[in-house]
Amino acid sequence: MDLLTPLGTQSKILTDMREGRMIDLKNRVDGLLTPGQHSKKAELRKAAGQFESLMTDYLLKSMRQTVPRSDLTNSFATDMYQQMLDEEISKSVSKNKGLGMTQMIFQELSRKDDIARGKMKAPTVGQDAAPKYYSLPALDAVKGNEGVRNEVAKFYDLGREKRP
């Protein structure tokens, strides 16, 4: 890239690079989840890890935008270096324990893949499934620490005394 390229154009180039990574990843996942094909679980896990890496990269980018920038270090080179650093940090995070998104995404993608290949039935929600409501047990039925029950009883008694 030419050093004389305006900063607005350079920022657009960096944004286009990030969007290109996202489109490539989406196309890979769509290709893996095509019905009738036998996708490999390892490829799905790898795609889920790449998505977590991309999401972490966007998270770091958003965090950097909240920090005030100095005019002294505001240049395309700094932006490029920070983007490369953020990408490496996000890749490192997703390779290690990560944010936990890889496992959730993998489970969802593999479940959808199993449904598409007929290995698993799609979940259905029937009209007969009424929502369950839970209530707290009565004060007498609470089992546990006697002191806690006494404190709660005092609280209720104080409330009753203050009422006219």
N, C-alpha and C positions, 0 to 999 in steps of 0.2 A: 504494500500500500504506500502511496505517496504521502510524505509528511505534510504536503500542502493541501491535503484533502480537508475540507471543513469539519469541525468537530461534530456537527449535526449528522453529517453523512457517515462519519466513523461510528457514531453511536448506533445509527441505523444498521450498519454492517454487523455490529456485535449482536444486536437484537435479532437480525435475520439468521445469524449463526445459531442462536439459541432456539429459535422457532424451527429451524431446519432439523435440529436434533430431536425436537418433539415430534415432528411429522414423520421422521424416519422410524422412531420408536412406535408410533401409532400404527404405521404400515406393517411393521414386524409383528406386532401383537395381533392385528387383524388377520395377517397371513397364518399365524399359529392357530387362530380360533376358527378357521374356515371349516364348516361342517363337512364331514366325510374324510377329512385328513386326520391322520394320527399324529397329533402334536406330542412332542416330548416334554416331559415335566421339567427337565433341566433347562430347556429353552424358555419355558414359561417363567421359571424361577429367575433366570438371567434377565429376562425382559422386566420382571417386577423389580429387580435390583436396579436396573437402569432407570426405571421410572422414579424410584426412590431417590436415586442420585440426581436426576433432573429436578425433582421437587425440592430437594435440599439446596440445589444450586439457585433456584428461584427464591427460596427462603433467605439465603445469604445475600442475594442481590437486593431483596427488599429491605433487609436489615441495614445494608450499607447505604441505601438511599435515605435513611432516617438520620444519618450522621452528617453534620455540616462539613462541607469540603473547603479546603484551603485553596486560594487562587494559586499559591505557589506550586502545588502538586497536581493541579487540575490539567491533565493532558491525556491525549489518546493513549500514550504509552502506559500511563498509570492505570487507565481504564482496562486496557488489554491485559496488563499484569494481574490486576485484581480479578478479572474474569477467569483467567487461567488458574489463579490461586483458588478461587471459589470452586471451579470445576474439580480440581484435584482434591480439595477438602471434601466435597460432596461424594466423590468416588471412594475416597478413603473411609468415610463414614458409612456408606452403604456396603462396602466390602466387609467391614467389621460388624459389630452388633447392629449398628444402624439405628433408625428411629422406630423400627418395628413395622414400618409400612410394607416392607418386602414380603413378609410372611402373610399379612392380611391380603395384599394384592394377589399373591400367588394362590392362596386358598380360594379367593373369589374367581380368578381366571380358570383354575383347574376345575372348580365346580361347574362353571359355565361350559367348559370344554366337555366334561363328562355328560352334562345334560344334552349338549349338541350331538354327541356321539351315541346317545341312547344308553349309556352306562348307569345313569341316574335319572329318576323322574323329577320333573320340575316341581318345585313346591307350590302347593295351591292353598288358598285361604278360603275356607267354606263359610257360608252364612251362619252355620250353627255354632261357630266358635265365638262365644260371647266373651267380652273382656272380663278379666278377673279383677276384683277390687279387694284390696287388703285393708284391714283395719288394725289398729293397735289393740293389744289385749287390755282388759280392764285392769285397774291398779291392783286389785286383789290377786289376780291371776299371774302377775309378773313374778317370775322366779329370779332370784339373784340376791344381791346384797341388801340386807335389811336396812342399812343406813341410807342407802339411796332411796328406798321406798319411803322411809320416814321423811327425808328431805322433800320429796315430791309431794307427800301428803301435807307437809307444812306449807308448801307453796300454794297448794289448792285451798287450804284453810285460810291463809292470809287473803287470798283473792275473794273468798266468800265473806270475810269479816268486813272488807272495805265497801262491799255493795250495800246500798240502802235497803 
